[in-house]
């Protein structure tokens, strides 16, 4: 910092400006000269079509020379007592030069007008120089000046590299000085004193007072008028200038990166919970749940880490943030939940007597055992048998034919399970949103108000959950609604729904309370998009893998037969050496097609994960409209560069 200040005081900023402007002016002069030469060249190129040298167009006392282009053929042009030279082409038009007595130029222009005449100014030229020679000379001059322009550009780049750090540091230093200079404008001044009001974080009250008194001694008097809570009653009783408290978001190094996502909606009010922490937890979690694939997640992690390290733009950093942490969750879900990589499960291939097989009669297999007949797995492709603990680690949702399935949750087979899990996730997510809203109102207005405005809605929320659970159990599992668990959940659901409806009617009115009932169902069902996105991505990957492994890569000879559910199947393995050309095509298509799935995964999973935070979660409790806390402080980022340059120069 001292180095930058010394260089500013020594006038280095002005000297750098002079050096840069000198180079810029020289480059601009060259550019202007090139433009003028190009204009001359264009004129000479037109005149090349006439049998005259350049000196013949000027230098006459008793003659006027009219030269220009025409759009119509001037063959019928007639001007008394004149000599006319012309050339015409249907595609490019024509050129004409008229020599006549002095003072008749207007007469010539009038005669040429019907032919679409546009006059051309011919530069005076000494000596018999043909237009073609003049064009060649101008080309040489343009090339020379263009080279000088490039040299000037390189010189400017060198100046940029040389002074960039210093100028950035100077800009920061001078901006800080300007900010300091504007501070007195915010201070109330009397004849003998300066008075300044400011917001200070509650935790720093004592330290701020101690620091000011230590530095200024008896010359300062510090008084803290209030320690503000988050109750709106306190805010309404405060002086108007103190009513809108700025918001200081207290988040850690990682969570604070997600503050940009919150700010895209609004700044939290001082009297409400900052949703950044919840976004930091659930946004990458939902993204990873929808991706759920180790193969797709690894590039996400790499690209996200690169973006977080090098990106400066907030938009790119926010994308890198989601890709990095979402990729980590995607890898976790892909490995330990779905057991999947690049649309294929790790385990589940046919294994017998040390051989890996594929059932050729896949149509029959599909009819008898579901769509597993086209489910390619990594243990079958690689011909390896994973450790037994890996088989035991992955969840088994109840596959009928474990030999043909990858252990883990199948996005295309276990649809019912995925939909249920999506609903359960939605219930938890929405419950957190409702409880956060309850806490906000309790903090602002007290527990009684919170219970009236949010307690009834929460009761309706759980009442609807119990009611729907009982009805689905009745419809799909043939459960009785007059006995057992279904009856209890039905009764609990109806009671909670009615009580919550009564309480919510008191707070919001009958119409609003009734309309909230179907909205609760829609909010929960909105989370089924978690399963839908995961299944759509898996469906595309399955189709592409089917094309690659079952249509392009050849299968080997029949090795035997297997009986399953009374159906006999021929079994065969992949033949990796049958046709190298097919193998190369398959590898190229495999990379390209999965790149398509990967790209669509970013768009679909990213947008829908963000939507669930903004629409479903934050709407349960977030109002926004706050003012961001902006402390008076020096924020130095670049001013240390000056010292660094000085040290580096000494080392060199």
MOBEL-V113950 format. One record per backbone hydrogen bond with DSSP energy under -0.5 kcal/mol. NH is the residue of the N-H (numbers start at 0). CO is the residue of the C=O. If there is no record, write none. Layout:
BEGIN
nh = (NH;NH)
co = (CO;CO)
END
This chain:
BEGIN
nh = (4;5;6;7;8;9;10;11;14;15;16;17;18;19;20;21;22;23;24;25;26;27;28;29;30;31;32;33;34;35;36;37;38;39;40;41;42;43;44;45;46;47;48;49;51;53;55;56;57;63;65;66;67;68;69;70;71;75;76;81;82;84;86;88;92;93;94;95;96;97;98;99;99;100;101;103;107;108;109;110;111;112;114;115;116;117;119;121;122;128;129;130;133;134;135;136;137;138;139;140;141;142;143;144;145;146;147;148;149;150;151;152;153;154;155;156;157;158;159;160;161;162;163;166;167;168;169;170;171;172;173;174;175;176;177;178;179;180;181;182;182;183;184;185;186;187;189;194;203;204;207;208;209;210;211;212;213;214;215;216;218;219;224;227;231;232;234;235;236;237;237;241;242;243;244;246;247;248;249;250;255;256;257;258;259;260;261;262;263;264;265;271;274;276;278;279;280;281;282;284;285;286;287;288;289;290;291;293;296;297;298;299;300;301;302;303;304;305;306;307;308;309;310;316;317;318;319;320;321;322;323;324;325;326;327;328;329;330;331;332;333;334;335;336;337;338;339;340;343;344;345;349;351;354;356;357;359;359;360;361;364;365;366;367;368;369;371;372;373;374;375;377;378;380;381;382;383;385;389;390;391;392;393;396;403;404;404;406;407;408;410;413;414;417;418;419;420;421;422;423;424;425;426;427;428;429;430;431;432;433;434;435;436;437;438;439;440;441;442;443;444;445;445;449;450;451;452;453;454;455;457;458;459;460;461;462;463;464;465;466;467;468;469;470;471;472;473;474;475;476;476;477;478;482;486;487;488;489;490;491;492;493;494;495;496;497;498;499;500;501;502;503;504;505;506;507;508;508;512;513;514;515;516;516;517;518;519;520;521;522;523;524;525;526;527;528;529;531;532;533;534;535;536;537;538;539;540;541;542;543;544;545;546;547;548;549;550;550;551;551;552;555;558;559;561;563;563;566;568;570;571;574;575;577;582;583;584;585;586;587;588;589;590;591;592;593;594;595;596;597;598;599;600;601;602;603;604;605;605;606;607;608;609;610;611;612;613;614;615;616;617;619;620;621;625;628;630;632;634;635;636;640;641;643;644;645;646;647;648;649;650;651)
co = (0;1;2;3;4;5;7;6;10;11;12;13;14;15;16;17;18;19;20;21;22;23;24;25;26;27;28;29;30;31;32;33;34;35;36;37;38;39;40;41;42;43;45;46;49;128;52;53;54;99;97;64;95;117;93;114;114;72;73;78;98;96;94;92;88;69;86;67;84;65;82;63;97;80;61;100;103;104;105;106;107;108;111;112;111;68;66;119;120;126;127;51;129;130;131;132;133;134;135;136;137;138;139;140;141;142;143;144;145;146;147;148;149;150;151;152;153;154;155;156;157;158;159;162;163;164;165;166;167;168;169;170;171;172;173;174;175;176;177;178;179;179;181;182;183;194;192;187;200;201;203;204;205;206;207;208;209;210;211;212;215;216;222;225;443;443;230;231;232;233;234;238;239;239;242;626;245;246;247;248;251;253;254;255;256;257;257;258;259;261;261;268;272;273;274;275;276;277;278;280;281;282;283;284;285;286;287;339;292;293;294;295;296;297;298;299;300;301;302;303;304;305;306;312;313;314;315;316;317;318;319;320;321;322;323;324;325;326;327;328;329;330;331;332;332;332;333;343;340;375;338;356;354;351;349;571;357;569;569;359;360;361;362;363;364;365;368;369;370;371;373;344;345;376;377;378;378;383;386;386;387;388;389;394;400;400;401;404;394;336;408;409;412;413;414;415;416;417;418;419;420;421;422;423;424;425;426;427;428;429;430;431;432;433;434;435;436;437;438;439;440;440;441;445;446;447;448;449;449;450;453;454;455;456;457;458;459;460;461;462;463;464;465;466;467;468;469;470;471;471;472;473;472;479;482;483;484;485;486;487;488;489;490;491;492;493;494;495;496;497;498;499;500;501;502;503;503;504;508;509;510;511;512;513;513;514;515;516;517;518;519;520;521;523;524;525;526;527;528;529;530;531;532;533;534;535;536;537;538;539;540;541;542;543;544;545;545;546;546;547;547;572;570;570;568;561;566;563;561;559;357;553;573;574;578;579;580;581;582;583;584;585;586;587;588;589;590;591;592;593;594;595;596;597;598;599;600;600;601;602;603;604;605;606;607;608;609;610;610;611;612;616;617;617;266;246;628;630;632;633;634;637;638;639;640;641;642;643;644;645;646;647)
END
